[in-house]
Structure formats: structure tokens, C-alpha cells
Amino acid sequence: MDNMDLQVLRQVQQWMAADQRAVLGTITRTWGSAPRPVGSIVAVRSDGLIAGSVSGGCIEDDLVAKIREGALTLRVPELIRYGVGAEAAQQFGLPCGGTLELMLEPLGSQSAIEPLLERLSRGERVLRTLELATGEVTLSEPPAHSRDGADRLVLSADRLVTHHGPQWRLLIIGAGQMSQYLAQMALALDYQVQVCDPRDDYPWTLIAAPLTREMPDDVVMRLKPDGHTAIVALTHDPKLDDLALMEALRSPAFYVGAIGSRVNQAKRRARLKEHFDLTDAQLDRLHGPVGLHIGARTPPEIALAILAHMTAERYGVQLTSSAAPGDGSEAGCVV
């Protein structure tokens, strides 16, 4: 979930703590063009105060009006649609005749807002299941090994299942200059970023991507990588990079990469196979040289190449490259 939606939940928690009634709206479906994606939320308090957005203002205005008129005194969740037909689409400001479907949920103790925020504060990913007949909510942990469709909202005749928390995580091994660029760009793409470097002579200033001085293998095991996790080793030190990779390649992480030339990658594969008993299938998951072959040379260019490759892997896009082995066009270090 993005930061805007997290802010909505925190605002809802404050309203409920002050005994203020509120309704939570979740986008469950869109047709045509819609201003915000499925899963986005908005909250409206009983006096018309609003938090969040699902349309940029037009639908929110209608919800506020309905709240003030007493039309949304719901007892159980209710599904409504906006923008059906060209006239309604024009009225509600949905572009290109788009249609928006909202699940409106009256909030109360059964809504599990506080325990949801507690789990999100610990960096957990959470499945929130809303029973439509009663408004009761249960929280659970998403499947660790699932990636395809794992973050999609599911609406059935009986329940609404939404996913909350960091959908994508990135562990960077090494706190060098390239890691600074990679972490900053990954944060802009809504990754939860963790940096690991046990070497005290590498300072780190990016507060949004916390640094740990633990050993890399310990950090990977504690992280418990799942199908939403990427691990990239950037230290150039085999003693550190290999420790992270031996655990990462045994995990369900969707992307595992390491910097270095093709020659060094071949040596790395031999070490991991001989000393850590990794199989050929596990070693084939290693992206090395890391990143797309775009001729990157500078730290920000290499970071861009890495994130572009991670993005392609996330969406299952098969890429081809014109780079020939040994032509010097590998992303990252080529020595």
C-alpha cells in the first residue's frame, strides 16, 4: 500500500479513538480510465471531514454530501458504482467514460484498524479480509512463496480481501556510493529498503533506508525473503557478497543480483557451488553482472540498470539484449 493510504488508516484510528463515526471506501474495480488504482482508499467522517482520495475530488464531494444527508448510515458494507454511462462519467469527472466501484465499510471495533496499524508499523505484510454480511475483519499473513497476483485485491460475493504493508522489499549488501543511488531510486518506486554493511568505514546517511552492521547471511535469514523481495550484493568483497547470496539463492526472492564482471561471476558461481553446496538451478537464479545491459558506467546509471531489470522481473517481462559477452557493455563493474 502507498503512503497516502497508510495516512488514511492513521487518520481513521485517531477518529475512532475520539469516538467519531466514519466510513472507509475501497476501490474494488475500475473500467476505462480511473484516477487512482484498485485498492486505494478514502475515509469520510460522520461530519463530512475526509481523508485520502479515490478520484481527485469529484467522488469524494458526492460521498461527503451523502454523509451529511444521512444517506450512508450503513450497518454492513455496501458496494456502489460511480460513472456508469457517459452522463454520469461526466458528472463525476471520470476521464474517458471511466467507471469506479467502491466498497463502503462502516468502521467500528470489528474493523481491526488498530491491530492492522500495529502490524504495519513492524514492517509486516498483511491480508485484511472483510466479511460483507457482517463487517467483521480478520487479519492474516500473505503466502510467503506467492508473487503473481499476490498483491491484488479480491472481491467475491462474501468477502473483500485487501493487501497492506510493503508490497516490495529490497535488501542491498554494501553501503557504498552506488548503494546510495540504488536505495534512493528504489524508495521512489515504493520499495521498503534495508542496507547491510558490517564494515565500519562505510558511512550511511539515508535515514529512509536503515543500515545494519550485522553479517549479511544473518540479515537475509532474519528478513525471510519472499516473492516480493529483491537482494542485490554490491560490496565487491566475496566474503560479504557470497554470504548474502548463499542464503538469498535458497529463498523465494524474486530477484537476486551481484555486481561484477562475467569473469568474476563465473568464479563466484564456482565458489558458491563448491563451498556452499548450491545447485545449478539455484545458481541460475543469480543475475550477474547485475542489471540490464545498457552500457551503464556511473553509479546512478548502474542503479538505473538494476532497478529496470528488477521491474522487468516483477512483471514477468522477457527481455533481450544486444550486448555480447565480453564486449564491455555489462551493467556494473567490468573488471
N, C-alpha and C positions, 0 to 999 in steps of 0.2 A: 504494500500500500504506500502511496506517496505521502509526503509531509503534510499536505493540505488536509487529507483525510484523517491523519493522526491528530492534527489540531482540532478537528471537528469532534473526535471522540473525547479529547481532553476537555473541551468546552461543555460537552454533554455531561461529563462527570461532574463538573462544577455546578451545572444547573440542577442535577439530581441531588447533589449534596445540599443544595439550598431549597429542596422540596419544590422545585419548578417542574411542571409537566412539559414534555417535549415529544416530538415525533421525529424519527430517523427515516430519511428517504435514501434508498439504494438503487442506482441504475441497474436494472436487470437485463435490459435488452435495448438495442437501437436498430433502426432501419435507416438507410440513407446516411446522410451526414449528421453527426451529433457533436456538440462542443466538447463533451467530456466522455471518457471511456466507460465501458461496463464496469461496475464495481465502485464507481465514485459515489460519494455520499454527501448528503446535506441534512442539517438538523434545524428544526423550527420549534421555537419555544411557544408556550401557550399564549403569550402576549404578542407574538409576531416577530420576536427577535430571531435572527437567522445566523447560522454558522455553516460555512462551506458553500459549495456551488455544484450544480449539475448541468447548468445551461448557460451560465454567464449572466443571469439576472431575470430573464423573462418567465421561466417556470417558477423560480423562487418567488417572484412577485405574486403569482397566482396562488402558490401554496400559502403564503402569508395572508392573502385575502381570505382564503378558505378557513384558515386557522382563526382569524379574527371574527369570521361569521359563524364560528362554531360548527363548521361542516366536517371537521376532522377529529371529532371526539371518538376516536377509534377504540375498540376493545381488543381487537385482534388485528394482525397485519392485513393490509389491503393493497391490491395491485391496481395501479391506474396508468393510463396512457395519455401522452400529450403529442399533438401534431399529426393525428390521423387525418389524412386528406390535405389538400393544398391550402384550403382556407385556414384550417387550424394550425398548420405549419407556419403560415404567415403570421397568424395571431401571436403564436408563442415564439416567434423568432428563430425557428429551427431552419437552418440553411438547406437548400436543395430538397425541400419536402421531407426532411428527416422526421423520424418518429422516435419518441423516447418512452420507455416503460420504467415505472418506478414502483418499488415495494415500499409502502409506508408502514412503519412499525411504531406503535405506541410504546414508549420506554418506561421501564419500571425495574423493580428488583430482579425480575425474571430475565432481564436483558443481558446480564453478566458483563456490563460495561467496565466495572472496576476490576474484576479479575482478568478481563481481556487486556486492559492497560498495564496491569502488573506483569503479565507475561510478555507484552511487547517491550516493556522497559528493560527486561532481561535479554532482549535481542532474539526472542523466540519467534518462530513462525507458527501461526495458529489458524485452525479451521473453526469458523463460527457457524453453527447450524441452528437456524431459526425454524421452529415448528409453526407452520402457518395457522393451524387450527387453534393453538393456544397462546402463541407468542413466547413460549419457553425457548431458552437458548442453552445450548451445550457447547463447550469448548473442547477441542482435541488437537492432537499433533498431526500434521500432514504426513503422508507416507514418505519415508526418508529416501527411497530409491526412485521416486517418481519425478519426471521432469516434464514430459509432453503433456500439456494441459493442466499441470499441477496447480497453476495459479489462476485457473479460470473459475468464474462464478458458475454455480449450478443451481438452476431453479426447476423444481418439479411441482407436481400438484400438492405435495405435502410439506415441502420444506425448501428453504433457501440456504445454500452453503456458500460462504464467502471466505476469502483467504486474507489474512492480515499478517503484518510483520515484514521483515526484509525478504523480498522475493528472490533477490540475487546477492550473493556474498563473494567477496574477493579477498584472498589471503596473499599478500606479497611478501616474499622472503628477500630481505635486504632493504636497507634504509638509505640507499644512495640517491643521486640526483634523478636518475631515471624513475625510481620508485616514487619520488615526489610528483612527477608529471603523471605517472600512471594512476596514482591514488586520486589526484585532483580530477582527472578526466572521468575516472570510474565513479566518483561521488556525484559528478554532474549527470551521470547515467543511472542514478539511484541505486548503486551498489552500496552495501554495507562493507566498508573496507577495514581490514586489520593488517598491520605490518609487523613482521617479526625480524629482529636482527639482534643476536646476542653480543655483537661487537660494540663495546662502549664508545669507540672513537667515531661512530656514525651518529651524529645528532639528528633529531627529528622534530619538526615544528608544526606539522599539520595536525591540529587537535581533532578534527573530524575523523581522522583515520588513526586510531590509537596504536602506539608502538608497544610491543612487549619484548623483553630481553631474554625470554625463555628459549630453549633449544627448539629448532624447527619441527622435529618429529613430535615433540611433546605438544606443540601448538596445534599441529594438524590433528592429532588424536583427540585433543580437547575440543577442537572445532566440530568434530563429527561431520565431515563433508557429506553433502547430499547432492542430488541432481541439480540444485540451484547454486552450487559452489564452484568457483574457479580458484586455482592455486598457480601462482607464477613465481618461479625462482630466478632472482636477478643478482645474486651476490658475486658470481664468478668464482666462488670458493666451493669446490666439490664437497668439502667436509660439511658445509651447511646446506647447499642446494640438494645434495643427494639424500640427506636425512629427511628433508621435506618430501622429496619425490618418492622415496620408497614407501611412505605411508599414503601419499596422495594417489599414486597409481593403483593402490589396492582399494581405494574408496570409490563411491559413485560420482565423484566430482565431474561436472560436465566438461571442464577444460583444465588441463594440466600442461604447463609450458615451462621451458627453461631457456635462458639466454645462452648463446654460444654458437660457434661455427659448426658446420656439418662434421668436420673432423673431431671437434671436441664432443659433439653429440654422440658420435659413434663410440668414443672412449667411455662416455657416460653410460651408454646402454650396456657396454661390456661389464663395467663395474657393478651396475645395479643387478645384472643377471648373475654375476659370479659371487658377489659378496652378500646380496640381499635376497637371492632366490626369486627374483621377479620373473614371470613367464613372458614369452614373446608377445602374447596377447595383451598383457598389461603394459609392456614397453611400447607397443604400437599405439597406445593412447597418448604418449608423450609428444607434445608439439615442440619440436626443437630442430632448427632455430625457431624461437617463439615468434608469433606474429605473422601477418601476411607479407608476402614478398613484394614490397612496393618501393624498394630502394632506399628505405629509411636509414638515416645515418645519425641524426642528432637525437638526444634523449626524448624530446617531445614527439619527434617523428616516429621513433620506435614505440613509444607509449601508444600513439595513434594506431600503429600497425597491430599491436597486441589487442587493443580493445575492438578494432574492426574484426579481427579473427574471432574473438570471444563472442561478438554479436552474431556473426555468421553461424557459429556453433549453437548458440542459443536457439536460433530459429531454424536450424537444420538445413541451412543453405550450403549446397555443394559448390565449392569454389575451385577454379582452375587458375594456374599461374603460368606466365610466360618465362619465369625465372628458371634458368638451367642450373643444375647442380654445379657448384664451383665457379659460377660466373661473378661472384661477389655481390649478388643482389639480395642476399638473405637479410631479413629484418634483424637488427641487433648486431652484436659483436661478430665480426667475420674473421677473427684472427685466432 
